[in-house]
Amino acid sequence: MKFIISSTNLLKSLQTISGVVTTSNTLPILEYFLFKTKENDLEITASDQETTMSITVTPIMMEDGGAIAIPSKILLDTLKTYHDTPLTFLTDPSTFAVEIIADNAKFKLSGQDPQDFPEIPELINPATVTVNGEILVRGISKTIFATGTDELRPEMTGVLFEFTEDKATLAATDAHKIIRYRHPDVHSSETMSFIMPKKPLNQLKNTVPSDETPVLIEYNLKNARYTFNNVVLTSTLIEGKFPNYEAVIPRDNPNILIIDRIALMTSIRRVSLFGNQSTHLIRFRISGQMISLSAEDYDFQNEASEVLSCAYDGEDIEIGFNSKFLLEMLSNIDTPNIRIETSAPNRAGVIFPETDENEVEDLLMLIMPVMI
């Protein structure tokens, strides 16, 4: 195998997929990149067995084809020491030795048999839908933080993807909060749903362009594949049934609070410093056009309260929330003002961005109350 490639081009390509690389004592090949010629192009792949990501690059010159697995860390570290420099790669198919030549320098390292690299799963007769890159990235960004960490409930450790003929829905929950993101500018010829793990979603969030780049999504019962530009990501899906989150969302919430998001976040951060650092309990007392936030930690005799002005329509109410969860949710909303709807101190609160009527994006955040 022999090819010449720009160090900058190669480094950028490897950094796109390097987040998939994992350290494995049982399968050292997972710490390698698979280089494989594809006509006049070079396909480079990283895999942790659950997630596989490939990128196709065009070298300056391709002389001899073939395949080789090259150790990821030393290759990345070497490329970072160069500016835009042509690099010549030579590989020996019998010993899997790799030689890299750059200007007056020469580097040798040991590769691995490409046959040992995990195979990319084939998707037979998959369901397909095409999503705008910006919609996909926003949907992932708005939901991924709400995924659970309980491995005994794996279906809650990922994000639910649902596609219908008139919208896309992404949802996540950890039993304390629910996030639902909807967008109508996605149309699927058939209804489809699956649960994506968190790691490949973070890869997509960091690599899919936040613009109108089309992303082809294909899936079957076990795997999903995302194709955009010169990148392909394939992921094993999470098995199991996602919780019926819609049944938990309260429909009748007569108490409606509208408040400046940044002012509320600043107040929560300040007041919660004096609260219990285990429960993160913060009290909301809403009356008239004022909201009082308070927290206390009896163990250290700390307490704090702060009053903010707001627009409120409803009965006076006192309700407790987890300040840590609230800050997570509010930091993932973009609008200057937010709307919080409640019905009773023992019922969930529902948070919405306060948007104009022309906004097509639909974001709902539910937070369970903490008993006062």
N, C-alpha and C positions, 0 to 999 in steps of 0.2 A: 504494500500500500504506500503510495507516495502522493502528497498534495502540498500545495503552498497556499497559505491563508494569512490574512491580516490579523495581527495580534489583537487589535482593538475589536474587530468584528467577532473574532472567536471568543474573547473575554465577555463581551456583551451577551453573546448567545449562551454561553455557559452559565452566566449569572442569572439568566432568565429561568433556567431549569434547575439550578443548584439547590434550591430550597427543598427539592424532593430527596436529595441524597441523604442517606442515613448511615449511622455507625452501627455495624452489625458484627457481633462476635461469631455468630453461627453461619453468616453468609457474607464474607468479606467483599464479594463482587458488587454488593450494593453501595460500596464506597467509590465505585468507578463510574466513569462516563462510557457509554458504548458509542464508538464512532463507526459509521457504516456508510459506504458510498451508495448513492442512489442516482444512477446515470451520471450527470456532471455535477451533482450536488452532494453535500455531506449531511447525513442525518445523525444528530447527536441525541442520545437518550439517557435519562436518569430515572431510576426506579427504586421504590422501597417495598415492592411487591403489591402494595395496596394502591399506590398512585404511580403512574408512569407518565413522564412528560418528555416529548420529543420536539426538537427544533431543527429546521432545515436551513442550511447556510450554503452560500455559493463561494467556493474557494477561488483564489486567483488563478490557480492551475490545478487540474486533476490529471495525474499521469497514470497511476495504477490503482485499480479498485480493490475492495476488500472490506474487512471489519476487524476491529480491535477494541478491547476494553482498557481505558487509560485511567490511572488513579486520579481522583478529582482534586484532592487538596493540593498536592504538589504542582499539578498543572495550573490550577487557579492562581496559586501564589506566584508561580513563575510568570504568568501572563501579566499580573499586576505590576511587575517591575519594568514592563516595556510600554513605550508609547506606540504609535501606529507603525509597526515593524512587520515586514513579511517574514513568516516562519515556514520553514520546510519540515514536514513530518515524513519520516521514513519508518516503516514497520517491517518486522520479520515474521511472516506467518507461521514459521516452524517453532520459534522460541518466544514469540510475542514480545520481543524487545522493541522499544520505541526510541527513536533518535530524533531530536529536534535541533534544527540548525537556524541560528539567527545572527546576522552580521558576522562577527568574529567569534561567536560563542557556539558551543555544542553541548547538548544535554542528553544523557541517556537514562532511561528508566524502564522498569519492568511492567509490561502490560499483562493482561489476562486473556484467556480463551474467550472470544465473544459468544461461543456456544453456551457458556455458563451463565450468561446474563438472562434475567427473567424475560419470558416472552410477553409481548403485548397482547392482552385478551382480544379476541375477535368478537365483534358484535354482529350477530346474524339477524337479519330482518329487524333492525332497531326502529323504534318510533323516533321521529325527528321533529325539531322545531328550531327556528332561527330567531335569535334574540339580539337586539341592539347592545353593543358593548357597554354603553353608559348605563342602561337599565340593569344589566346583569351585575355590574360592579356596585351600583347603588343598592340593589337588592341584597347582595351579600353583605355589604358594609353595614346596612341597617339591621341585620338579623344575627350575624355570626356571634356577636358578643353575648347573646342570650342563650346560647347552647349550654346544655348541662355537662357535668363531668362525671356523673355516676355511671361506671362501666356496667353495673347491673341493669341499667336501663339504657342500652346502647342507642335505641331509637331517638332518645332525647339529647344525644351528644352531637347530632348533626342538624342540618337545615332541610326542611321539607320544601321540595320544588313541586308546584302544581301548575299545569298548563291546560287551558281550555281554549275554545275558539275565540273568546273575547278578552282574555286577560292571562297574566302570569301572577302567581302568588308564591311568595317565599315566607316561611314561618319558622320560628324557633321558640323553644321554651325549656326552662329548667325547673318548672313547677312553682317557682316564685314569681316569674314574669313571663309574659308572652309577647312576642313581636310578630306582627303580620304586615308584610309589604306587598302591595298590589300595583300592577301597572297594566293599563288597557292596550298599550301599543305592542302587544305580543299575541300572535294568533296561531293556534295549533289546530290542525285538521282533526285531531283526536284528543280526548282527555287523557292526560298522562301525569303520573306523580311518582316521586322517588325521594329517598333521603340521602343527602350528600354528607360525607364526613367533613370535619373541620379543616384538616390539613390541606387537601386539594382546593378547598374553597379559599383559603388564604393565598394559595398559589395563584388562583384565578384573579383574586382581588388585586394582587400585586402585578400581574402581567397583562391582563386584558386591558386594552386602551379604553379610557373613559370617553368615548366618542361614538360615532355611528358605525364603527367597525362591526360587521355582522359576525356573530358567533353561532356556529352550527352545533346544536346539542343533539346527540344521539344516545338512546338508552335502551337497555333491555332489563330483565329482572335482576341481573347481577352487576352490570357495569354501566357507566355513563362516559361518553366521550365528548370533549369540547374542542372544536377546531376553529382557529382564527389566525389570520395572516399566515405565518410560516410555523405555527405552533400547534401541537396536538397534545391534549391532556386526557388521560384515561384513568378512571377511578373505580374501585370496587364500591358498590353501594352498601348502605347499612340496611340489614334485614330487620324486619319487624314492622309493626303498625304504629304510625305516628299518633300521639294522643289527639282526641277529638277536641281541639282547642276552641273551636267555634262555640261549643256548648258552654264553655266557661265564661265567655265574654258577656257581661250584663248588657241587656238591650235598653232597659229603662233607667236612665241616670238623670234625675231631675235637677241635681245640683251642678251648675256649670261655672267653672272658674277660668278666667283668662288673665294671664300674667306674663310679664317680661321674662323670657327664658334665662337670660344671663343674670339678671338681678336675683332670680330665684336660686339659680345654681350657686351664686356667690354666697347668698345667705345660708343655704344648706351646708356648704363647705365650712363656713365659719361656725355655725351653731353646732354642727355634728362633732367638732373638735372637743366639745365639752360633754358629749353623750357617751353612752356605754359602747365600748369598742368591740364588744362581742355581738350585741343585738343590733347595733347601728340604728336604734329607734329614734325617730324624729317625729314630733307631734305637729299636726296642722290644726289650728283652730281658725275657722273661717266664719266671719260674721260681718254683715254689711259689705263694705267695699275694702275690708282689711283682712289680711291673713297673718296670724301669729305663728312663728316657728319656734319650737322649744325642744330642748334635749337636756338630760341630766345623767350623771353617773354617781349614784349614791355611795359607791365604794370609795370614791375619792372626793366626795362632796363638791363635785363640779356641776354647774348648770349654766345654761344660756338661753336667751330668748331674743327674738327680733321680729319686728312688725314691718310688713310690706303692704303697699297699696295694690289693689287688683280690681278687676271687674268681675262681680259675682252675682249670679242669679240662682237663688235657692235658699233652703233653710240653713240656719246655723248648724255647723257640724264640727266635731273633733274626731280626727282620724290619725292613726299612726302608720308610718311607712318605714322601710329600710332605706336610710340615707345613701348608702353605697349603691344600691340598685337604682335609686332615683337619679343620682349623678351620672351613672352609666347611660341611662336612657336619655336624659336631657342632653348629654353631650353628643348623642347621635341624631339629634334633630337640628335642622338648619335654620328654621324660621326664627325671627325676633321674638314672637309671642307663641305661647303654647296654651292649649285648652285641656283642663283636667275635669273629667266628669266623674261624679260619685253619687251614691244613693244612700249608703249607710256605713257606719264605722266598721262593720264586719264584712263588708262587700268590697270587691276589687275596685280600684280606681283605674280609669282609662284615660290615657294621654294621647292627644293629637297635636300635630303642628297646626298652628292657626294660619291657614292659607287663603288665598282668594279663590273665587268660584271657578276660575279657569284652570286651576291646578289639576292635572290628570293623575298624579301620583297619590296613592292612598297608603298612609302609614298609620298603624294603630299599635299602641304600646299599653299592655295591661300589667299592673303591679298589684300583688296581693297585699292586704293590709297586715300590719303587725299589731297584735292586741296591746292595748294601752294598760 
